[in-house]
């Protein structure tokens, strides 16, 4: 049968043509419902019903099941979400044993789907109803679903303060501030604040007093060869550029005007060095400074610079002056004034100068610098943005030295130039740029940082949190970070607290560090006699901690001045320090408290009273707690410690008043050794 015959058969007359076209039209109309019937999401819903049909709670699961397209619409936050069309079991806790997607229930979360939907946290295209459209990047949608390891970035869209459940996001934000990223890149948080650096790059205005040109050159060559904990990146400088930058930094150095400290040549006697090491330990320098031990492990804190090879770096005269009073050289330093005498300074000089590594600068050979080299060095310093971190004479701090990262978590893929072999996703681009910036071009200024893979993931998480959605989030949903106050204590006590840099470790009235306890209510919590004794000679309160309060060699008068101020100014308004009369407790009260301490509440799991039996090293030792805390403070601490120090590890016991008073009586009976009070 040829074409003409077929045409005549189908369209030979008007009746045949009408019938044929009707059949064609009917077929075309059938395509739409057929296509809808076979949609991917319908198949998932059928699989879900088959999955639950054999379960013991099938009846209730079927009753709660809602077929068809499901949608959450939250116009105030710009969310249109159809994810529950396929993810039908998200709210069903009884399906915890189901591991197959998309039928697994959602893990416990403080938020509900009706409040935030799914794309708020997971990203992706909420209006999509196929796996490809919802999860992937398409021609019309550039924001695919987030890889699981970066999921915490979504929490950062609302939560601007650290959260217990977001360790990766917390670390990423700490790295942005601690590695100086925000000194070159502007990062504005959704509350309008600009992120500032928490690192403390040293001023180079007087660097010639502190170290030598050879050390500077070796440091520029590879900072991590000097200190494994160094946060300064490797700029991968050529030897000639290193020569010229070191020439300029020495040339621009000016006298600091600090009072000169006469220093003897450090002793190399092993016995003297050991005495210096003992003084270093007794002064708890390791609370802030780390030193590499014989096993190659860093031991100590990170608030101050690593001291493993400090003897290779600093000049003896400068170090002596620094130990005498750091404030004379750097008025903004976090290091306190220890009030060391000349003998102690000599001992510390012997110990610290023994921490050297001749190999670090052994191969550095520099001829006298020329004017041309120094001028070229200055040009390089300006081009590399060194003044973004360091104070340098004759060089201004640059503005907008590097691209702003405020919206980096929403950067369109169409505006990104990907390096070869980098997958075309935003997280992969950010990770590659952090790991090896120069892979995107040798002319780029961003240096290479020494980062572990988990640190790279943390930084990517923090940067992804800087999104357009975060910036436009309604204020009612935003959880702001705590902003430091400008609090400054007054009078002689305030001068002493500034001299000892109390705020480097302690927070008081919203200002200060978090390495040591908050002292805002210290006047309510402690007894005056204990406080004076502790200021004179800080003892060990937590045996398991390396970081402990140093001894500042304060006089009796200074200790009393500080104690009077603290006891008067730092009191909670919630209760009276003297509300509970400790003299009214009886031996029977103390015995009842002992039974509760060791029995019902098992406090010895974390605390030590009987040093021969108790094994608790988590909390502070309580052997002399009766000389330290006030009765009212202990009582309210037992009732709810979180109201006094939010975030403390002490549980909320829901303890009744009778039990609390009994335990107070028992704890007040723990006097330890007698407290010696400094004379006024």
C-alpha positions as CSV (number, residue, x, y, z in Angstrom):
1,X,0.0,0.0,0.0
2,X,1.5,3.3,-1.1
3,X,1.3,6.7,0.5
4,X,-1.5,7.9,-1.7
5,X,-3.6,4.9,-0.8
6,X,-3.0,5.5,3.0
7,X,-3.8,9.2,2.6
8,X,-7.1,8.4,0.8
9,X,-8.0,5.8,3.4
10,X,-7.5,8.2,6.3
11,X,-8.5,11.5,4.7
12,X,-10.4,10.5,1.5
13,X,-13.5,12.4,2.5
14,X,-14.7,14.6,5.3
15,X,-16.0,11.8,7.4
16,X,-12.7,9.9,7.2
17,X,-10.7,13.0,7.9
18,X,-12.8,13.9,11.0
19,X,-12.5,10.4,12.4
20,X,-8.7,10.2,11.8
21,X,-8.0,13.7,13.4
22,X,-10.2,12.8,16.3
23,X,-8.1,9.7,17.0
24,X,-4.9,11.7,16.8
25,X,-6.3,14.4,19.1
26,X,-7.4,11.8,21.6
27,X,-4.0,10.2,21.6
28,X,-2.4,13.6,22.2
29,X,-4.8,14.3,25.0
30,X,-3.9,11.0,26.6
31,X,-0.2,11.8,26.7
32,X,-0.7,14.4,29.5
33,X,-2.5,12.2,32.1
34,X,-0.2,9.3,31.1
35,X,2.9,11.4,31.6
36,X,1.5,12.6,35.0
37,X,0.7,9.1,36.0
38,X,4.2,7.9,35.4
39,X,6.0,10.9,37.1
40,X,8.9,10.0,39.3
41,X,7.4,11.2,42.5
42,X,4.3,9.0,42.1
43,X,6.7,6.0,41.8
44,X,8.3,7.0,45.1
45,X,5.0,7.3,46.8
46,X,3.9,3.8,45.6
47,X,7.2,2.4,46.9
48,X,6.6,4.0,50.3
49,X,3.1,2.5,50.6
50,X,4.5,-0.9,49.6
51,X,7.4,-0.5,52.2
52,X,5.0,0.3,55.1
53,X,2.3,-2.2,54.2
54,X,4.1,-5.1,56.0
55,X,5.0,-3.1,59.1
56,X,3.1,-3.5,62.4
57,X,2.1,0.1,62.4
58,X,1.0,0.1,58.8
59,X,-2.5,1.3,59.6
60,X,-1.2,4.5,61.4
61,X,1.4,5.1,58.7
62,X,-1.1,4.8,55.9
63,X,-3.5,7.1,57.8
64,X,-0.9,9.8,58.1
65,X,0.3,9.4,54.5
66,X,-0.8,12.2,52.1
67,X,-0.6,11.5,48.4
68,X,-0.1,13.9,45.6
69,X,2.1,16.9,45.4
70,X,3.0,18.3,48.8
71,X,4.2,21.9,49.2
72,X,5.5,24.1,52.0
73,X,5.3,27.8,51.2
74,X,7.0,30.3,53.5
75,X,6.9,33.7,51.7
76,X,8.6,35.6,54.5
77,X,11.8,33.7,54.0
78,X,11.4,33.0,50.3
79,X,11.0,29.2,50.6
80,X,8.8,27.1,48.2
81,X,9.4,23.5,49.2
82,X,8.0,20.3,47.6
83,X,10.6,17.9,49.1
84,X,8.0,15.9,51.2
85,X,6.3,14.8,47.9
86,X,9.1,12.2,47.6
87,X,10.5,12.2,51.2
88,X,7.3,10.8,52.6
89,X,8.7,9.4,55.8
90,X,10.5,12.5,57.2
91,X,8.2,12.8,60.2
92,X,7.8,9.1,61.0
93,X,10.0,8.3,64.0
94,X,9.0,4.6,63.8
95,X,10.9,4.3,60.5
96,X,14.3,4.7,62.2
97,X,15.3,1.2,60.9
98,X,14.7,2.3,57.3
99,X,18.0,3.2,55.6
100,X,16.8,3.7,52.0
101,X,16.2,7.1,50.6
102,X,13.9,8.9,50.2
103,X,12.0,7.1,53.0
104,X,14.3,7.6,56.0
105,X,12.9,9.8,58.8
106,X,14.7,13.1,59.5
107,X,17.1,13.0,62.4
108,X,16.0,14.9,65.5
109,X,16.2,18.7,65.0
110,X,15.0,21.7,66.9
111,X,13.2,23.0,63.8
112,X,10.0,21.7,62.0
113,X,9.4,21.3,58.3
114,X,6.5,23.7,58.5
115,X,8.7,26.4,60.1
116,X,11.6,26.2,57.6
117,X,11.0,23.6,55.0
118,X,14.0,21.6,53.6
119,X,15.8,23.9,51.2
120,X,16.5,26.3,54.0
121,X,19.1,23.9,55.3
122,X,19.8,21.5,52.4
123,X,19.5,24.0,49.5
124,X,18.5,22.5,46.1
125,X,15.5,23.6,44.0
126,X,12.5,23.4,46.3
127,X,10.0,23.5,43.4
128,X,11.6,20.6,41.6
129,X,9.7,17.3,41.6
130,X,12.4,15.1,40.1
131,X,15.6,14.0,41.7
132,X,17.6,15.8,38.9
133,X,15.7,19.1,39.2
134,X,15.6,19.1,43.0
135,X,19.1,17.9,43.8
136,X,21.3,19.0,40.9
137,X,22.5,22.1,39.2
138,X,20.5,22.7,36.0
139,X,20.5,25.4,33.2
140,X,17.8,27.3,35.1
141,X,19.0,26.5,38.7
142,X,22.6,26.8,39.9
143,X,22.2,25.9,43.6
144,X,22.3,22.1,44.0
145,X,21.7,20.2,47.2
146,X,24.5,20.8,49.7
147,X,27.0,17.9,50.4
148,X,26.4,16.6,53.9
149,X,29.8,17.7,55.2
150,X,28.9,21.3,54.6
151,X,25.4,21.1,56.0
152,X,26.3,23.2,59.1
153,X,26.7,26.2,56.9
154,X,23.0,26.5,56.7
155,X,22.8,26.9,60.5
156,X,25.1,29.9,60.1
157,X,22.5,31.7,58.1
158,X,20.5,32.4,61.3
159,X,22.9,31.6,64.1
160,X,25.7,34.1,64.3
161,X,27.1,32.8,67.6
162,X,28.8,29.4,68.1
163,X,26.4,26.5,68.6
164,X,27.1,23.2,70.4
165,X,25.8,21.2,67.4
166,X,27.9,22.9,64.7
167,X,31.5,22.2,65.5
168,X,32.6,22.5,61.8
169,X,30.9,25.9,61.3
170,X,32.4,27.1,64.6
171,X,35.9,26.0,63.6
172,X,35.5,27.6,60.2
173,X,34.6,31.0,61.6
174,X,37.4,30.8,64.1
175,X,39.8,30.1,61.3
176,X,38.5,33.0,59.2
177,X,39.3,35.3,62.2
178,X,42.3,33.4,63.6
179,X,44.2,33.0,60.3
180,X,43.8,36.6,59.4
181,X,41.5,35.9,56.4
182,X,39.3,38.8,57.4
183,X,42.2,41.2,57.4
184,X,42.4,41.0,53.6
185,X,38.8,39.9,52.8
186,X,35.8,42.0,54.1
187,X,33.2,39.7,55.6
188,X,30.0,41.3,56.9
189,X,27.7,39.3,59.1
190,X,23.9,39.4,58.6
191,X,23.6,41.7,61.6
192,X,25.6,44.4,59.8
193,X,28.8,43.8,61.8
194,X,32.2,43.3,60.0
195,X,34.2,40.3,61.1
196,X,37.5,41.2,62.7
197,X,40.6,39.2,63.2
198,X,41.4,37.4,66.4
199,X,45.0,36.8,65.5
200,X,47.6,39.2,66.7
201,X,50.1,39.9,64.0
202,X,53.1,41.6,65.5
203,X,53.9,45.2,64.7
204,X,57.0,45.4,62.5
205,X,57.6,49.1,63.2
206,X,60.5,48.3,65.6
207,X,61.3,44.8,64.4
208,X,65.0,45.6,64.2
209,X,65.2,45.8,68.0
210,X,63.7,42.3,68.3
211,X,65.4,40.2,65.7
212,X,67.9,40.1,62.8
213,X,67.6,40.4,59.1
214,X,68.7,36.8,58.6
215,X,65.9,35.5,60.8
216,X,63.4,37.6,58.9
217,X,64.6,36.1,55.6
218,X,64.5,32.5,56.9
219,X,61.0,33.2,58.3
220,X,59.8,34.5,54.9
221,X,61.2,31.5,53.2
222,X,59.1,29.1,55.3
223,X,57.3,30.2,58.4
224,X,56.3,26.7,59.4
225,X,60.0,25.6,59.4
226,X,60.3,27.9,62.5
227,X,57.0,27.1,64.2
228,X,54.7,24.3,63.1
229,X,51.8,26.3,64.7
230,X,52.5,29.5,62.7
231,X,49.4,30.9,61.0
232,X,51.3,33.1,58.6
233,X,51.1,31.5,55.1
234,X,53.9,30.7,52.8
235,X,54.0,33.3,50.0
236,X,56.4,31.2,47.9
237,X,58.7,34.1,47.4
238,X,61.8,34.0,45.3
239,X,65.1,34.3,47.1
240,X,65.8,37.8,45.6
241,X,62.4,39.0,46.8
242,X,63.1,37.6,50.3
243,X,66.4,39.4,50.3
244,X,64.7,42.7,49.3
245,X,61.8,42.5,51.7
246,X,64.1,41.7,54.7
247,X,66.2,44.7,53.7
248,X,63.2,47.0,53.7
249,X,61.8,45.7,57.0
250,X,65.1,46.4,58.8
251,X,65.5,49.8,57.0
252,X,62.0,51.0,58.1
253,X,62.5,49.8,61.7
254,X,62.6,52.7,64.2
255,X,63.5,52.7,68.0
256,X,60.5,51.8,70.1
257,X,61.4,54.1,73.0
258,X,61.0,51.3,75.4
259,X,63.1,51.4,78.6
260,X,66.3,49.4,78.1
261,X,66.8,46.5,80.4
262,X,70.4,45.5,81.1
263,X,70.8,41.8,80.4
264,X,73.7,39.6,81.2
265,X,74.9,37.1,78.7
266,X,72.5,34.2,79.2
267,X,74.0,31.3,81.1
268,X,74.5,28.0,79.2
269,X,74.9,26.0,82.4
270,X,72.5,23.1,82.4
271,X,71.6,23.7,86.1
272,X,70.7,27.3,85.4
273,X,68.7,26.4,82.3
274,X,66.8,23.8,84.4
275,X,66.0,26.5,87.0
276,X,64.7,28.7,84.2
277,X,62.6,25.8,83.0
278,X,61.2,25.3,86.5
279,X,60.3,29.0,86.7
280,X,58.7,28.9,83.2
281,X,56.5,26.0,84.5
282,X,55.7,27.7,87.9
283,X,54.7,30.9,86.0
284,X,52.3,28.8,83.8
285,X,53.7,30.2,80.6
286,X,52.4,27.1,78.9
287,X,48.9,28.4,79.5
288,X,49.5,30.7,76.5
289,X,52.7,29.5,74.8
290,X,53.3,26.1,73.3
291,X,56.7,24.3,73.1
292,X,57.5,21.2,71.0
293,X,58.5,18.3,73.3
294,X,61.0,15.6,72.6
295,X,58.3,13.5,70.9
296,X,57.7,16.4,68.4
297,X,54.3,17.2,70.0
298,X,53.2,20.7,70.8
299,X,52.4,21.2,74.5
300,X,50.8,24.4,75.7
301,X,48.3,27.1,74.8
302,X,47.8,29.0,71.6
303,X,47.1,32.5,72.9
304,X,50.7,33.5,72.5
305,X,53.4,32.5,69.9
306,X,55.1,29.1,69.9
307,X,58.5,29.2,71.7
308,X,60.1,26.1,70.4
309,X,62.9,28.0,68.6
310,X,62.5,31.4,70.2
311,X,66.3,31.5,71.0
312,X,67.0,31.6,67.3
313,X,64.7,34.6,66.8
314,X,65.0,37.2,69.5
315,X,67.8,39.4,70.6
316,X,68.8,39.0,74.3
317,X,68.4,42.6,75.2
318,X,64.9,42.8,73.7
319,X,63.8,39.6,75.4
320,X,65.1,40.9,78.8
321,X,63.0,44.1,78.3
322,X,60.0,42.1,77.2
323,X,60.1,39.9,80.3
324,X,60.6,42.9,82.5
325,X,57.4,44.6,81.2
326,X,55.9,43.7,77.8
327,X,53.7,46.8,77.9
328,X,56.8,49.0,77.4
329,X,57.4,47.5,73.9
330,X,53.8,46.7,72.9
331,X,51.1,48.6,74.8
332,X,48.4,46.4,73.2
333,X,49.9,43.1,74.0
334,X,47.8,40.4,75.7
335,X,50.8,39.3,77.8
336,X,50.6,40.4,81.4
337,X,53.3,42.2,83.5
338,X,54.7,39.4,85.7
339,X,56.8,41.7,87.9
340,X,59.9,39.4,87.6
341,X,63.0,40.5,89.5
342,X,66.4,40.5,87.8
343,X,67.3,37.1,89.0
344,X,64.1,35.6,87.6
345,X,64.7,37.4,84.3
346,X,68.2,35.9,84.0
347,X,66.8,32.4,84.7
348,X,64.1,32.8,82.0
349,X,66.7,34.2,79.6
350,X,68.9,31.2,80.1
351,X,66.0,28.8,79.4
352,X,64.4,30.6,76.5
353,X,67.6,31.3,74.6
354,X,68.5,27.6,74.9
355,X,65.4,26.9,72.8
356,X,67.1,27.5,69.5
357,X,67.7,25.8,66.2
358,X,70.9,26.8,64.4
359,X,69.8,25.0,61.2
360,X,66.9,27.4,60.8
361,X,69.1,30.4,59.8
362,X,72.3,28.5,59.3
363,X,72.0,28.5,55.5
364,X,70.9,32.2,55.2
365,X,73.6,34.3,53.8
366,X,72.8,38.0,53.1
367,X,75.2,40.6,51.8
368,X,74.7,44.2,53.0
369,X,71.5,45.7,51.7
370,X,71.4,48.4,49.1
371,X,69.0,51.3,48.7
372,X,67.6,49.8,45.6
373,X,66.9,46.5,47.3
374,X,65.1,48.2,50.2
375,X,63.0,50.2,47.7
376,X,62.1,47.1,45.8
377,X,61.3,45.4,49.1
378,X,58.8,48.1,50.0
379,X,57.1,47.7,46.6
380,X,56.7,44.0,47.2
381,X,55.4,44.6,50.7
382,X,52.7,47.0,49.3
383,X,51.8,44.5,46.4
384,X,51.5,41.6,48.8
385,X,49.3,43.5,51.2
386,X,51.6,42.8,54.2
387,X,50.2,45.9,55.9
388,X,46.8,44.3,56.1
389,X,48.1,42.4,59.1
390,X,51.3,44.2,60.2
391,X,52.0,47.8,61.3
392,X,54.9,48.9,59.0
393,X,56.4,52.4,58.9
394,X,55.7,54.2,55.7
395,X,53.1,51.7,54.4
396,X,49.3,52.3,54.8
397,X,46.9,49.6,55.7
398,X,45.2,48.8,52.3
399,X,41.5,49.0,51.8
400,X,39.6,46.2,50.1
401,X,42.9,44.4,49.3
402,X,41.1,41.1,48.4
403,X,37.6,40.3,47.2
404,X,34.7,40.7,49.7
405,X,33.3,37.4,51.0
406,X,30.0,38.6,52.4
407,X,28.0,36.9,49.7
408,X,30.6,34.3,48.7
409,X,28.2,31.4,49.7
410,X,25.8,32.5,46.9
411,X,28.3,33.3,44.1
412,X,26.8,32.4,40.7
413,X,28.7,29.6,38.9
414,X,28.5,31.7,35.7
415,X,30.8,34.2,37.4
416,X,33.4,31.7,38.4
417,X,36.5,30.7,36.4
418,X,37.2,27.1,37.4
419,X,40.8,25.7,37.5
420,X,41.4,22.5,35.5
421,X,40.1,19.3,37.1
422,X,38.0,21.2,39.7
423,X,34.3,20.0,39.7
424,X,31.9,22.8,38.7
425,X,30.2,23.3,42.1
426,X,30.6,26.2,44.5
427,X,31.9,24.1,47.4
428,X,34.5,22.5,45.2
429,X,35.6,25.8,43.9
430,X,36.0,27.4,47.4
431,X,37.9,24.3,48.7
432,X,40.3,24.3,45.7
433,X,40.9,28.1,46.1
434,X,41.7,27.6,49.8
435,X,44.0,24.6,49.3
436,X,46.1,25.9,46.4
437,X,45.2,29.5,45.3
438,X,48.0,29.6,42.7
439,X,46.4,26.7,40.8
440,X,44.0,29.3,39.5
441,X,46.9,31.5,38.2
442,X,50.5,32.2,39.1
443,X,49.8,36.0,39.3
444,X,47.2,35.6,42.1
445,X,48.3,37.3,45.3
446,X,46.6,34.9,47.8
447,X,49.3,32.8,49.5
448,X,49.1,29.1,50.4
449,X,48.1,28.3,53.9
450,X,49.2,25.2,55.8
451,X,45.8,23.7,56.5
452,X,44.6,20.2,57.3
453,X,41.8,18.7,55.2
454,X,39.3,19.1,58.0
455,X,40.3,22.8,58.4
456,X,39.6,23.3,54.6
457,X,36.2,21.7,55.1
458,X,35.5,24.0,58.1
459,X,36.5,27.1,56.1
460,X,34.3,26.1,53.2
461,X,31.4,25.6,55.6
462,X,31.9,29.1,57.1
463,X,32.1,30.7,53.7
464,X,29.0,28.9,52.4
465,X,27.1,30.4,55.4
466,X,27.8,33.9,53.8
467,X,24.8,33.7,51.5
468,X,22.2,36.1,50.1
469,X,19.5,34.3,52.1
470,X,21.5,34.9,55.3
471,X,21.7,38.6,54.6
472,X,17.9,38.9,53.9
473,X,16.8,36.7,56.7
474,X,14.0,38.3,58.8
475,X,15.5,39.7,62.0
476,X,13.1,37.7,64.1
477,X,14.7,34.5,62.9
478,X,18.3,35.7,63.5
479,X,20.2,34.6,66.6
480,X,22.8,37.3,67.1
481,X,26.3,36.8,68.4
482,X,27.4,38.3,71.7
483,X,29.0,41.7,71.0
484,X,31.9,42.6,73.3
485,X,31.2,45.6,75.5
486,X,33.6,48.5,76.2
487,X,33.7,47.8,79.9
488,X,36.8,49.0,81.8
489,X,37.2,48.8,85.6
490,X,38.0,52.0,87.3
491,X,40.6,53.3,89.8
492,X,43.7,51.6,91.1
493,X,42.1,48.1,90.8
494,X,41.4,48.8,87.1
495,X,45.0,49.8,86.6
496,X,46.2,46.6,88.2
497,X,43.8,44.5,86.1
498,X,45.0,46.2,82.9
499,X,48.6,45.7,83.9
500,X,48.0,41.9,84.5
501,X,45.9,41.7,81.4
502,X,43.0,40.0,83.2
503,X,40.8,40.4,80.1
504,X,43.1,38.3,78.0
505,X,41.7,35.3,79.7
506,X,38.7,36.3,81.8
507,X,35.4,37.9,80.7
508,X,33.9,40.6,82.9
509,X,30.7,42.3,82.1
510,X,30.7,41.2,78.5
511,X,34.3,41.9,77.7
512,X,37.3,39.6,77.6
513,X,38.5,36.1,76.7
514,X,37.1,32.7,77.4
515,X,40.2,30.8,78.5
516,X,39.4,31.3,82.2
517,X,36.2,31.6,84.2
518,X,33.8,34.6,83.8
519,X,34.4,37.0,86.8
520,X,31.3,39.1,86.4
521,X,29.8,37.6,89.6
522,X,33.0,36.7,91.3
523,X,32.3,39.0,94.3
524,X,29.2,37.0,95.1
525,X,30.7,33.6,94.6
526,X,34.0,33.7,96.6
527,X,35.1,34.5,100.1
528,X,37.4,37.5,100.5
529,X,40.2,35.7,102.4
530,X,40.4,33.0,99.8
531,X,40.5,35.6,97.0
532,X,43.4,37.5,98.5
533,X,45.3,34.3,99.1
534,X,44.7,33.1,95.5
535,X,45.8,36.4,94.0
536,X,49.0,36.1,95.9
537,X,49.6,32.5,95.0
538,X,47.2,30.9,92.5
539,X,46.8,27.2,93.4
540,X,45.6,24.3,91.3
541,X,41.8,24.2,91.0
542,X,41.5,21.7,88.2
543,X,44.2,19.1,88.3
544,X,43.6,17.9,84.7
545,X,44.1,21.3,83.1
546,X,47.4,22.5,81.6
547,X,46.2,26.1,81.5
548,X,46.3,27.7,84.9
549,X,46.4,31.1,86.3
550,X,50.0,32.4,86.6
551,X,51.6,34.0,89.6
552,X,51.9,37.7,89.1
553,X,54.0,38.5,92.2
554,X,51.5,41.0,93.5
555,X,52.2,42.8,96.8
556,X,49.9,42.4,99.8
557,X,48.5,45.9,99.2
558,X,47.8,45.1,95.5
559,X,46.0,41.9,96.4
560,X,43.8,43.7,99.0
561,X,43.0,46.5,96.5
562,X,41.9,43.9,93.9
563,X,39.9,41.9,96.4
564,X,38.1,44.9,97.7
565,X,37.1,46.0,94.2
566,X,36.0,42.5,93.1
567,X,34.0,41.8,96.3
568,X,32.2,45.1,95.9
569,X,31.7,45.6,92.1
570,X,31.2,42.1,90.8
571,X,28.0,40.9,92.5
572,X,24.9,39.3,91.0
573,X,21.7,41.2,91.5
574,X,19.7,38.0,91.7
575,X,20.5,37.1,95.3
576,X,22.4,38.3,98.4
577,X,25.8,36.9,99.0
578,X,25.2,36.8,102.7
579,X,21.6,35.4,102.5
580,X,22.6,32.1,104.0
581,X,24.3,32.1,107.5
582,X,26.9,29.3,107.3
583,X,27.3,29.3,111.1
584,X,23.8,27.8,111.5
585,X,24.7,24.5,109.8
586,X,25.1,21.5,112.2
587,X,27.3,18.4,112.0
588,X,24.1,16.5,111.2
589,X,23.4,18.7,108.2
590,X,27.0,18.1,107.0
591,X,26.6,14.3,107.4
592,X,23.3,14.3,105.5
593,X,25.0,16.4,102.7
594,X,27.9,13.9,102.6
595,X,25.5,11.0,101.9
596,X,23.8,13.0,99.2
597,X,27.1,14.0,97.7
598,X,28.4,10.4,97.4
599,X,25.1,8.6,97.0
600,X,22.1,10.3,95.3
601,X,24.1,12.8,93.2
602,X,27.4,10.9,92.9
603,X,29.4,14.2,92.7
604,X,32.7,12.4,93.2
605,X,32.4,11.3,89.6
606,X,33.6,14.7,88.5
607,X,35.0,16.2,91.8
608,X,37.6,15.3,94.4
609,X,37.2,15.8,98.1
610,X,38.9,12.7,99.5
611,X,42.1,12.5,97.6
612,X,42.7,8.9,98.5
613,X,39.3,7.7,97.1
614,X,37.7,10.2,94.7
615,X,38.6,10.0,91.1
616,X,36.8,13.0,89.6
617,X,39.0,15.1,87.4
618,X,36.4,16.9,85.2
619,X,35.4,19.6,87.7
620,X,37.5,21.6,90.2
621,X,38.8,19.9,93.3
622,X,36.7,20.6,96.3
623,X,39.1,19.7,99.1
624,X,39.1,23.3,100.4
625,X,35.8,24.5,98.8
626,X,34.6,25.6,102.2
627,X,37.2,28.4,102.3
628,X,36.5,29.4,98.7
629,X,32.8,29.9,98.0
630,X,30.0,31.6,99.8
631,X,27.1,29.5,101.1
632,X,24.6,31.4,99.0
633,X,26.6,30.8,95.8
634,X,27.0,27.1,96.4
635,X,23.2,26.8,97.1
636,X,22.2,28.6,93.9
637,X,24.8,26.7,91.9
638,X,23.4,23.4,93.1
639,X,19.9,24.6,92.2
640,X,20.7,25.6,88.7
641,X,24.3,26.4,87.7
642,X,23.3,27.3,84.1
643,X,21.7,30.5,85.4
644,X,25.0,31.6,86.9
645,X,27.3,30.4,84.2
646,X,25.5,29.4,81.0
647,X,27.2,26.5,79.2
648,X,28.9,25.1,82.3
649,X,29.3,21.3,82.4
650,X,27.5,21.2,85.8
651,X,24.2,19.4,85.2
652,X,20.8,20.9,86.2
653,X,19.9,18.6,89.1
654,X,16.4,19.8,89.8
655,X,17.5,19.6,93.4
656,X,15.1,20.5,96.2
657,X,16.0,23.1,98.8
658,X,16.5,20.5,101.6
659,X,19.1,18.5,99.6
660,X,20.8,21.7,98.4
661,X,21.2,23.0,101.9
662,X,22.5,19.7,103.2
663,X,25.2,19.5,100.5
664,X,26.1,23.2,101.1
665,X,26.7,22.3,104.8
666,X,28.9,19.4,103.8
667,X,30.9,21.4,101.2
668,X,31.4,24.3,103.7
669,X,33.0,21.8,106.1
670,X,35.8,21.1,103.5
671,X,38.4,23.5,104.7
672,X,41.6,21.9,103.4
673,X,44.8,23.7,104.6
674,X,44.3,26.9,106.5
675,X,44.2,30.0,104.4
676,X,46.8,32.7,105.1
677,X,45.4,36.2,104.7
678,X,47.7,38.9,103.4
679,X,48.0,41.8,105.8
680,X,46.4,45.1,104.8
